[in-house]
Amino acid sequence: MGKQQDHLRCRARGGGVSFNEVPIGAIGADEAFFKSIGVATLGELLALPRDGLAQRCGQQLIDELDRALGRLPEPREFFTPPERFAARLELPAEVTHAEALLFAARRLLVQLEGLLAARHAGVRAFTLTLMHVDRSTSAVQVELASAARDAERLSQLLREKLAALALAQPVEALALAAADFTPLGAKTRGLFGDRAAEGEDWARLVERLQARLGREAVYAVTAYADHRPEHAWQRVAPGEWDPHEFVQPGPRPAWLLGRVIPVEEGRLALVAGPERIACGWWDGDETQRDYFVAELGRALAWVYREEGQWYVHGFFA
Protein backbone atom coordinates (compact mmCIF):
# COMPACT_ATOMS: atom_id res chain seq x y z
CA MET A 1 0.00 0.00 0.00
CA GLY A 2 2.88 2.36 0.89
CA LYS A 3 4.62 1.71 -2.44
CA GLN A 4 1.42 2.42 -4.37
CA GLN A 5 0.93 5.69 -2.45
CA ASP A 6 4.50 6.80 -3.24
CA HIS A 7 3.95 6.04 -6.93
CA LEU A 8 0.72 8.02 -6.93
CA ARG A 9 2.36 10.94 -5.14
CA CYS A 10 5.12 11.14 -7.73
CA ARG A 11 2.61 10.84 -10.56
CA ALA A 12 0.55 13.63 -9.03
CA ARG A 13 3.63 15.86 -8.93
CA GLY A 14 4.33 14.98 -12.55
CA GLY A 15 0.85 15.85 -13.77
CA GLY A 16 -0.65 12.35 -13.79
CA VAL A 17 1.67 10.72 -16.33
CA SER A 18 3.03 7.19 -15.87
CA PHE A 19 5.73 6.69 -13.27
CA ASN A 20 8.59 6.34 -15.76
CA GLU A 21 7.52 9.57 -17.47
CA VAL A 22 7.44 11.66 -14.29
CA PRO A 23 9.98 14.54 -14.48
CA ILE A 24 12.97 14.08 -12.21
CA GLY A 25 12.11 17.37 -10.49
CA ALA A 26 9.32 15.49 -8.67
CA ILE A 27 11.94 13.95 -6.34
CA GLY A 28 13.97 17.14 -5.97
CA ALA A 29 16.75 16.24 -8.42
CA ASP A 30 18.89 18.88 -10.15
CA GLU A 31 16.98 19.19 -13.42
CA ALA A 32 19.60 21.42 -15.08
CA PHE A 33 22.41 18.93 -14.52
CA PHE A 34 20.46 15.90 -15.68
CA LYS A 35 19.12 17.79 -18.69
CA SER A 36 22.73 18.41 -19.73
CA ILE A 37 23.35 14.65 -19.84
CA GLY A 38 20.04 13.88 -21.53
CA VAL A 39 18.06 12.65 -18.53
CA ALA A 40 14.64 14.19 -17.96
CA THR A 41 12.35 11.50 -16.45
CA LEU A 42 12.44 9.00 -13.61
CA GLY A 43 12.52 6.11 -16.06
CA GLU A 44 15.70 7.50 -17.66
CA LEU A 45 17.17 8.11 -14.19
CA LEU A 46 16.52 4.50 -13.16
CA ALA A 47 18.41 3.32 -16.28
CA LEU A 48 21.63 4.94 -15.02
CA PRO A 49 24.16 2.85 -13.00
CA ARG A 50 23.15 3.12 -9.32
CA ASP A 51 26.70 3.19 -7.91
CA GLY A 52 27.90 5.86 -10.30
CA LEU A 53 24.76 7.94 -9.65
CA ALA A 54 25.42 7.77 -5.90
CA GLN A 55 29.05 8.87 -6.34
CA ARG A 56 28.13 11.76 -8.63
CA CYS A 57 24.94 13.04 -6.95
CA GLY A 58 25.16 11.74 -3.38
CA GLN A 59 23.20 9.26 -1.30
CA GLN A 60 20.32 11.70 -0.73
CA LEU A 61 19.19 11.43 -4.37
CA ILE A 62 19.33 7.62 -4.18
CA ASP A 63 17.21 7.69 -1.01
CA GLU A 64 14.64 9.98 -2.64
CA LEU A 65 14.45 7.65 -5.60
CA ASP A 66 14.02 4.61 -3.33
CA ARG A 67 11.23 6.39 -1.43
CA ALA A 68 9.48 7.06 -4.72
CA LEU A 69 9.79 3.35 -5.52
CA GLY A 70 8.54 2.39 -2.04
CA ARG A 71 11.80 0.71 -1.06
CA LEU A 72 12.43 3.09 1.83
CA PRO A 73 9.87 4.42 4.33
CA GLU A 74 9.01 8.09 4.08
CA PRO A 75 9.22 9.60 7.58
CA ARG A 76 6.54 12.18 8.32
CA GLU A 77 6.17 14.62 11.16
CA PHE A 78 2.59 14.60 12.34
CA PHE A 79 1.04 17.85 13.42
CA THR A 80 0.77 18.23 17.19
CA PRO A 81 -1.68 20.88 18.42
CA PRO A 82 -0.09 23.38 20.84
CA GLU A 83 -0.57 22.97 24.58
CA ARG A 84 -1.66 26.59 25.05
CA PHE A 85 -3.97 28.90 23.15
CA ALA A 86 -3.21 32.52 22.37
CA ALA A 87 -4.83 34.56 19.60
CA ARG A 88 -5.31 38.25 18.87
CA LEU A 89 -7.97 40.03 16.83
CA GLU A 90 -7.84 43.61 15.60
CA LEU A 91 -11.26 45.26 15.61
CA PRO A 92 -12.44 47.10 12.47
CA ALA A 93 -13.45 50.08 14.62
CA GLU A 94 -13.17 51.26 18.19
CA VAL A 95 -15.74 49.73 20.56
CA THR A 96 -17.06 51.76 23.48
CA HIS A 97 -19.57 49.28 24.96
CA ALA A 98 -18.31 46.07 26.53
CA GLU A 99 -21.26 43.91 25.40
CA ALA A 100 -20.51 44.80 21.76
CA LEU A 101 -17.18 42.94 22.11
CA LEU A 102 -18.92 39.57 22.34
CA PHE A 103 -19.44 39.27 18.57
CA ALA A 104 -15.71 39.61 17.88
CA ALA A 105 -14.76 37.46 20.86
CA ARG A 106 -16.85 34.59 19.46
CA ARG A 107 -14.38 34.25 16.58
CA LEU A 108 -11.56 33.67 19.07
CA LEU A 109 -13.68 31.26 21.10
CA VAL A 110 -14.44 29.20 17.98
CA GLN A 111 -10.69 28.96 17.33
CA LEU A 112 -10.17 27.85 20.94
CA GLU A 113 -12.88 25.21 20.53
CA GLY A 114 -11.13 23.85 17.44
CA LEU A 115 -7.81 23.52 19.26
CA LEU A 116 -9.43 21.84 22.24
CA ALA A 117 -11.30 19.41 19.99
CA ALA A 118 -8.01 18.48 18.30
CA ARG A 119 -6.44 17.80 21.68
CA HIS A 120 -9.57 16.07 23.10
CA ALA A 121 -9.40 18.52 25.97
CA GLY A 122 -11.33 21.26 27.75
CA VAL A 123 -10.55 24.31 29.87
CA ARG A 124 -11.63 25.42 33.33
CA ALA A 125 -10.76 29.09 32.70
CA PHE A 126 -9.76 31.54 29.98
CA THR A 127 -8.78 35.21 29.83
CA LEU A 128 -9.95 37.85 27.38
CA THR A 129 -7.60 40.83 27.28
CA LEU A 130 -9.00 44.14 26.07
CA MET A 131 -6.51 46.45 24.36
CA HIS A 132 -7.53 50.08 24.61
CA VAL A 133 -6.77 53.01 22.34
CA ASP A 134 -4.48 54.56 24.96
CA ARG A 135 -2.30 51.39 24.88
CA SER A 136 -3.56 50.22 28.26
CA THR A 137 -5.06 46.76 28.75
CA SER A 138 -7.70 45.20 30.98
CA ALA A 139 -8.39 41.50 31.54
CA VAL A 140 -11.69 39.65 31.81
CA GLN A 141 -11.21 36.35 33.62
CA VAL A 142 -13.84 33.65 33.04
CA GLU A 143 -13.89 30.51 35.20
CA LEU A 144 -15.98 27.39 34.67
CA ALA A 145 -17.45 24.93 37.14
CA SER A 146 -16.36 22.01 34.96
CA ALA A 147 -14.06 21.54 31.99
CA ALA A 148 -15.65 22.45 28.64
CA ARG A 149 -14.77 23.40 25.08
CA ASP A 150 -18.14 24.32 23.58
CA ALA A 151 -17.83 27.83 22.14
CA GLU A 152 -21.49 28.60 22.86
CA ARG A 153 -21.10 27.75 26.53
CA LEU A 154 -17.96 29.87 26.79
CA SER A 155 -19.74 32.73 25.02
CA GLN A 156 -22.64 32.67 27.49
CA LEU A 157 -20.27 33.03 30.43
CA LEU A 158 -18.32 35.78 28.70
CA ARG A 159 -21.59 37.63 28.01
CA GLU A 160 -22.36 37.68 31.75
CA LYS A 161 -18.94 39.15 32.47
CA LEU A 162 -19.14 41.79 29.74
CA ALA A 163 -22.66 42.83 30.78
CA ALA A 164 -21.31 44.01 34.14
CA LEU A 165 -18.21 45.70 32.69
CA ALA A 166 -17.91 49.45 32.07
CA LEU A 167 -15.13 50.41 29.66
CA ALA A 168 -12.89 53.24 30.81
CA GLN A 169 -11.42 53.55 27.32
CA PRO A 170 -12.53 52.36 23.86
CA VAL A 171 -11.21 48.96 22.77
CA GLU A 172 -9.31 48.47 19.51
CA ALA A 173 -8.16 44.84 19.80
CA LEU A 174 -8.86 41.61 21.68
CA ALA A 175 -6.58 38.78 22.81
CA LEU A 176 -7.75 35.41 24.10
CA ALA A 177 -5.52 33.11 26.14
CA ALA A 178 -6.11 29.70 27.72
CA ALA A 179 -3.83 27.07 29.24
CA ASP A 180 -3.93 24.13 31.66
CA PHE A 181 -5.98 21.99 29.29
CA THR A 182 -7.93 19.15 30.93
CA PRO A 183 -8.59 15.83 29.13
CA LEU A 184 -12.20 15.83 27.97
CA GLY A 185 -13.75 13.01 25.99
CA ALA A 186 -17.03 13.01 24.13
CA LYS A 187 -20.16 12.23 26.13
CA THR A 188 -22.48 9.33 25.42
CA ARG A 189 -26.19 9.92 25.90
CA GLY A 190 -28.05 7.55 28.20
CA LEU A 191 -30.95 5.46 26.95
CA PHE A 192 -33.08 5.92 30.07
CA GLY A 193 -32.42 9.43 31.35
CA ASP A 194 -29.11 11.20 31.24
CA ARG A 195 -27.66 11.95 34.65
CA ALA A 196 -24.42 13.21 33.12
CA ALA A 197 -26.32 15.80 31.08
CA GLU A 198 -28.31 16.82 34.14
CA GLY A 199 -25.07 17.31 36.07
CA GLU A 200 -23.70 19.39 33.20
CA ASP A 201 -26.82 21.59 33.25
CA TRP A 202 -26.32 22.14 36.97
CA ALA A 203 -22.66 23.09 36.39
CA ARG A 204 -23.71 25.61 33.75
CA LEU A 205 -26.21 27.20 36.13
CA VAL A 206 -23.50 27.55 38.78
CA GLU A 207 -21.15 29.11 36.23
CA ARG A 208 -23.69 31.71 35.17
CA LEU A 209 -24.54 32.61 38.75
CA GLN A 210 -20.85 32.97 39.62
CA ALA A 211 -20.24 35.08 36.52
CA ARG A 212 -23.14 37.37 37.40
CA LEU A 213 -22.88 37.52 41.21
CA GLY A 214 -19.21 36.70 41.84
CA ARG A 215 -17.59 33.44 42.92
CA GLU A 216 -17.81 34.34 46.61
CA ALA A 217 -21.60 34.70 46.39
CA VAL A 218 -22.19 31.13 45.13
CA TYR A 219 -21.08 28.28 47.35
CA ALA A 220 -22.15 24.92 48.76
CA VAL A 221 -22.56 23.82 52.38
CA THR A 222 -21.16 20.57 53.75
CA ALA A 223 -21.05 18.90 57.14
CA TYR A 224 -17.94 19.47 59.23
CA ALA A 225 -16.50 17.30 61.99
CA ASP A 226 -17.36 19.44 65.03
CA HIS A 227 -19.75 18.66 67.90
CA ARG A 228 -20.72 22.31 68.32
CA PRO A 229 -23.84 22.77 66.17
CA GLU A 230 -22.90 26.28 65.02
CA HIS A 231 -19.55 24.95 63.77
CA ALA A 232 -20.75 21.64 62.30
CA TRP A 233 -20.90 23.00 58.74
CA GLN A 234 -18.69 24.97 56.41
CA ARG A 235 -18.77 26.69 53.03
CA VAL A 236 -17.12 24.92 50.10
CA ALA A 237 -16.96 25.39 46.37
CA PRO A 238 -19.99 23.99 44.50
CA GLY A 239 -19.59 20.24 43.97
CA GLU A 240 -17.08 19.79 46.80
CA TRP A 241 -17.66 18.22 50.22
CA ASP A 242 -15.84 17.12 53.33
CA PRO A 243 -14.37 13.68 52.49
CA HIS A 244 -14.29 12.70 56.20
CA GLU A 245 -17.49 11.05 57.31
CA PHE A 246 -18.66 12.38 60.66
CA VAL A 247 -21.69 11.14 62.60
CA GLN A 248 -23.05 13.30 65.39
CA PRO A 249 -23.37 11.36 68.68
CA GLY A 250 -26.96 12.49 69.29
CA PRO A 251 -30.06 13.71 67.47
CA ARG A 252 -29.77 16.96 65.54
CA PRO A 253 -32.66 19.20 64.43
CA ALA A 254 -33.38 19.78 60.77
CA TRP A 255 -33.83 23.49 61.50
CA LEU A 256 -30.98 25.04 63.48
CA LEU A 257 -31.66 28.62 64.50
CA GLY A 258 -29.14 31.33 63.72
CA ARG A 259 -29.81 32.86 67.14
CA VAL A 260 -31.05 30.94 70.16
CA ILE A 261 -34.45 31.91 71.62
CA PRO A 262 -35.00 32.15 75.40
CA VAL A 263 -37.94 30.06 76.60
CA GLU A 264 -39.67 29.60 79.97
CA GLU A 265 -39.01 26.28 81.68
CA GLY A 266 -42.72 25.75 82.29
CA ARG A 267 -43.40 25.54 78.54
CA LEU A 268 -40.99 22.63 78.05
CA ALA A 269 -41.65 18.91 78.47
CA LEU A 270 -38.30 17.10 78.30
CA VAL A 271 -38.35 13.96 76.15
CA ALA A 272 -34.71 12.90 75.86
CA GLY A 273 -31.30 13.95 77.11
CA PRO A 274 -29.07 15.28 78.34
CA GLU A 275 -26.28 15.26 75.76
CA ARG A 276 -23.15 17.01 77.02
CA ILE A 277 -21.26 19.08 74.42
CA ALA A 278 -17.98 20.35 75.82
CA CYS A 279 -15.38 21.39 73.23
CA GLY A 280 -13.90 24.36 71.42
CA TRP A 281 -11.19 25.24 73.91
CA TRP A 282 -8.61 25.16 71.10
CA ASP A 283 -10.12 28.00 69.02
CA GLY A 284 -11.33 30.40 71.73
CA ASP A 285 -15.03 29.51 71.41
CA GLU A 286 -15.36 27.00 74.22
CA THR A 287 -18.80 25.44 74.64
CA GLN A 288 -20.14 23.51 77.68
CA ARG A 289 -23.83 22.75 77.32
CA ASP A 290 -26.32 20.01 78.15
CA TYR A 291 -28.84 19.57 75.32
CA PHE A 292 -32.32 18.04 75.60
CA VAL A 293 -35.09 17.09 73.20
CA ALA A 294 -38.27 18.73 74.48
CA GLU A 295 -41.86 19.27 73.49
CA LEU A 296 -42.63 22.96 73.01
CA GLY A 297 -46.32 23.29 72.23
CA ARG A 298 -46.89 21.21 69.10
CA ALA A 299 -43.21 21.37 68.10
CA LEU A 300 -40.30 19.17 69.07
CA ALA A 301 -37.40 21.43 70.04
CA TRP A 302 -33.69 21.07 70.77
CA VAL A 303 -33.00 23.02 73.96
CA TYR A 304 -30.27 23.62 76.51
CA ARG A 305 -29.95 25.41 79.83
CA GLU A 306 -27.26 27.95 80.63
CA GLU A 307 -26.98 29.94 83.91
CA GLY A 308 -30.52 29.02 84.89
CA GLN A 309 -32.09 30.07 81.56
CA TRP A 310 -33.47 27.69 78.92
CA TYR A 311 -32.82 28.34 75.22
CA VAL A 312 -34.22 26.86 72.02
CA HIS A 313 -31.47 26.10 69.49
CA GLY A 314 -33.49 24.30 66.81
CA PHE A 315 -36.61 22.40 65.84
CA PHE A 316 -37.02 18.83 64.62
CA ALA A 317 -39.10 18.17 61.52
ChimeraX attribute file (.defattr): number of C-alpha atoms within 10 A of each C-alpha:
attribute: neighborCount
match mode: 1-to-1
recipient: residues
	/A:1	6
	/A:2	15
	/A:3	16
	/A:4	11
	/A:5	13
	/A:6	19
	/A:7	18
	/A:8	17
	/A:9	15
	/A:10	25
	/A:11	20
	/A:12	15
	/A:13	14
	/A:14	19
	/A:15	12
	/A:16	13
	/A:17	14
	/A:18	15
	/A:19	19
	/A:20	16
	/A:21	16
	/A:22	23
	/A:23	24
	/A:24	23
	/A:25	17
	/A:26	20
	/A:27	19
	/A:28	12
	/A:29	20
	/A:30	12
	/A:31	15
	/A:32	12
	/A:33	12
	/A:34	16
	/A:35	12
	/A:36	9
	/A:37	8
	/A:38	11
	/A:39	19
	/A:40	20
	/A:41	20
	/A:42	22
	/A:43	16
	/A:44	16
	/A:45	19
	/A:46	14
	/A:47	9
	/A:48	11
	/A:49	9
	/A:50	12
	/A:51	11
	/A:52	10
	/A:53	15
	/A:54	14
	/A:55	9
	/A:56	10
	/A:57	13
	/A:58	12
	/A:59	13
	/A:60	12
	/A:61	17
	/A:62	18
	/A:63	17
	/A:64	18
	/A:65	21
	/A:66	16
	/A:67	20
	/A:68	26
	/A:69	18
	/A:70	17
	/A:71	14
	/A:72	14
	/A:73	14
	/A:74	13
	/A:75	7
	/A:76	6
	/A:77	5
	/A:78	6
	/A:79	6
	/A:80	8
	/A:81	13
	/A:82	12
	/A:83	13
	/A:84	13
	/A:85	19
	/A:86	15
	/A:87	14
	/A:88	15
	/A:89	15
	/A:90	13
	/A:91	13
	/A:92	9
	/A:93	10
	/A:94	14
	/A:95	18
	/A:96	16
	/A:97	16
	/A:98	19
	/A:99	18
	/A:100	13
	/A:101	20
	/A:102	17
	/A:103	11
	/A:104	15
	/A:105	20
	/A:106	16
	/A:107	13
	/A:108	23
	/A:109	25
	/A:110	17
	/A:111	16
	/A:112	26
	/A:113	22
	/A:114	16
	/A:115	19
	/A:116	25
	/A:117	17
	/A:118	12
	/A:119	18
	/A:120	15
	/A:121	20
	/A:122	24
	/A:123	23
	/A:124	17
	/A:125	19
	/A:126	21
	/A:127	17
	/A:128	22
	/A:129	18
	/A:130	23
	/A:131	21
	/A:132	20
	/A:133	14
	/A:134	10
	/A:135	10
	/A:136	10
	/A:137	14
	/A:138	14
	/A:139	13
	/A:140	15
	/A:141	14
	/A:142	18
	/A:143	20
	/A:144	20
	/A:145	19
	/A:146	17
	/A:147	18
	/A:148	22
	/A:149	23
	/A:150	17
	/A:151	17
	/A:152	13
	/A:153	15
	/A:154	23
	/A:155	17
	/A:156	15
	/A:157	20
	/A:158	26
	/A:159	21
	/A:160	19
	/A:161	21
	/A:162	19
	/A:163	15
	/A:164	13
	/A:165	13
	/A:166	11
	/A:167	16
	/A:168	11
	/A:169	19
	/A:170	17
	/A:171	26
	/A:172	20
	/A:173	22
	/A:174	21
	/A:175	17
	/A:176	21
	/A:177	18
	/A:178	18
	/A:179	16
	/A:180	14
	/A:181	20
	/A:182	17
	/A:183	13
	/A:184	16
	/A:185	12
	/A:186	8
	/A:187	8
	/A:188	9
	/A:189	11
	/A:190	10
	/A:191	6
	/A:192	6
	/A:193	9
	/A:194	11
	/A:195	11
	/A:196	13
	/A:197	14
	/A:198	11
	/A:199	12
	/A:200	15
	/A:201	12
	/A:202	14
	/A:203	18
	/A:204	19
	/A:205	13
	/A:206	20
	/A:207	25
	/A:208	21
	/A:209	16
	/A:210	22
	/A:211	25
	/A:212	18
	/A:213	14
	/A:214	12
	/A:215	15
	/A:216	8
	/A:217	10
	/A:218	17
	/A:219	15
	/A:220	12
	/A:221	15
	/A:222	16
	/A:223	17
	/A:224	20
	/A:225	15
	/A:226	15
	/A:227	19
	/A:228	19
	/A:229	16
	/A:230	13
	/A:231	13
	/A:232	14
	/A:233	15
	/A:234	15
	/A:235	14
	/A:236	14
	/A:237	14
	/A:238	17
	/A:239	14
	/A:240	12
	/A:241	15
	/A:242	14
	/A:243	9
	/A:244	9
	/A:245	8
	/A:246	13
	/A:247	11
	/A:248	12
	/A:249	9
	/A:250	12
	/A:251	14
	/A:252	15
	/A:253	16
	/A:254	10
	/A:255	13
	/A:256	17
	/A:257	14
	/A:258	9
	/A:259	11
	/A:260	14
	/A:261	12
	/A:262	14
	/A:263	15
	/A:264	9
	/A:265	14
	/A:266	7
	/A:267	11
	/A:268	17
	/A:269	15
	/A:270	17
	/A:271	12
	/A:272	13
	/A:273	16
	/A:274	15
	/A:275	15
	/A:276	15
	/A:277	16
	/A:278	13
	/A:279	16
	/A:280	15
	/A:281	10
	/A:282	7
	/A:283	7
	/A:284	8
	/A:285	10
	/A:286	13
	/A:287	14
	/A:288	13
	/A:289	17
	/A:290	15
	/A:291	21
	/A:292	22
	/A:293	25
	/A:294	22
	/A:295	18
	/A:296	19
	/A:297	10
	/A:298	6
	/A:299	11
	/A:300	19
	/A:301	27
	/A:302	25
	/A:303	27
	/A:304	23
	/A:305	16
	/A:306	10
	/A:307	5
	/A:308	8
	/A:309	11
	/A:310	17
	/A:311	20
	/A:312	22
	/A:313	21
	/A:314	22
	/A:315	20
	/A:316	15
	/A:317	9
